[in-house]
Amino acid sequence: MKLFILLIGMVLIFEGLPYVASPESMQSWLKKISEMPPGQLRAMGLMALAIGLLLCWLIQGDILF
């Protein structure tokens, strides 16, 4: 459970960093994202999910073996 809470904290840090570093750029990106078709957003989300799962699988396999 401790590792899970640590992971959530790290995700929040990485998610918040661009907003602190360059809020104007983030507003521009968010405007572009809001204008994208839902299918394209879904495809990007699926790709990010697959890459994340692959990275977790590779790292976990490396640690366990």
C-alpha contacts under 8 A as a table, 3 or more apart, distances in Angstrom:
res1	aa1	res2	aa2	distance
1	M	4	F	5.05
1	M	5	I	6.33
2	K	5	I	5.29
2	K	6	L	6.19
3	L	6	L	4.99
3	L	7	L	6.10
4	F	7	L	5.03
4	F	8	I	6.33
5	I	8	I	5.09
5	I	9	G	6.25
6	L	9	G	5.08
6	L	10	M	6.24
7	L	10	M	5.11
7	L	11	V	6.19
8	I	11	V	5.10
8	I	12	L	6.25
9	G	12	L	5.15
9	G	13	I	6.27
10	M	13	I	5.00
10	M	14	F	6.25
11	V	14	F	5.19
11	V	15	E	5.97
12	L	15	E	5.00
12	L	16	G	5.94
13	I	16	G	5.26
13	I	17	L	6.06
14	F	17	L	5.35
14	F	18	P	7.66
15	E	18	P	6.82
15	E	19	Y	7.87
16	G	19	Y	5.44
16	G	20	V	6.53
17	L	20	V	5.25
17	L	21	A	6.06
18	P	21	A	5.02
18	P	22	S	5.75
18	P	23	P	6.98
18	P	26	M	6.91
19	Y	22	S	5.60
19	Y	23	P	4.69
19	Y	26	M	6.17
20	V	23	P	6.13
22	S	25	S	5.55
22	S	26	M	6.47
23	P	26	M	5.02
23	P	27	Q	6.24
24	E	27	Q	5.19
24	E	28	S	6.43
25	S	28	S	5.07
25	S	29	W	6.20
26	M	29	W	4.98
26	M	30	L	6.00
27	Q	30	L	5.12
27	Q	31	K	6.15
28	S	31	K	5.15
28	S	32	K	6.34
29	W	32	K	5.08
29	W	33	I	6.12
30	L	33	I	4.99
30	L	34	S	6.07
31	K	34	S	5.19
31	K	35	E	6.52
32	K	35	E	5.28
32	K	36	M	6.62
33	I	36	M	5.24
33	I	41	L	7.88
36	M	40	Q	6.69
36	M	41	L	6.78
37	P	40	Q	5.52
37	P	41	L	6.57
38	P	41	L	5.07
38	P	42	R	6.07
39	G	42	R	5.03
39	G	43	A	6.20
40	Q	43	A	5.07
40	Q	44	M	6.23
41	L	44	M	5.11
41	L	45	G	6.09
42	R	45	G	5.04
42	R	46	L	6.06
43	A	46	L	5.06
43	A	47	M	6.14
44	M	47	M	5.08
44	M	48	A	6.19
45	G	48	A	5.10
45	G	49	L	6.06
46	L	49	L	5.00
46	L	50	A	6.11
47	M	50	A	5.12
47	M	51	I	6.19
48	A	51	I	5.17
48	A	52	G	6.07
49	L	52	G	5.10
49	L	53	L	6.11
50	A	53	L	5.13
50	A	54	L	6.07
51	I	54	L	5.05
51	I	55	L	6.13
52	G	55	L	5.15
52	G	56	C	6.20
53	L	56	C	5.11
53	L	57	W	6.03
54	L	57	W	5.05
54	L	58	L	6.07
55	L	58	L	5.13
55	L	59	I	6.08
56	C	59	I	5.21
56	C	60	Q	5.87
57	W	60	Q	5.21
57	W	61	G	5.97
58	L	61	G	5.23
58	L	62	D	6.18
59	I	62	D	5.06
59	I	63	I	6.23
60	Q	63	I	5.16
60	Q	64	L	6.07
61	G	64	L	5.28
61	G	65	F	6.06
62	D	65	F	5.53
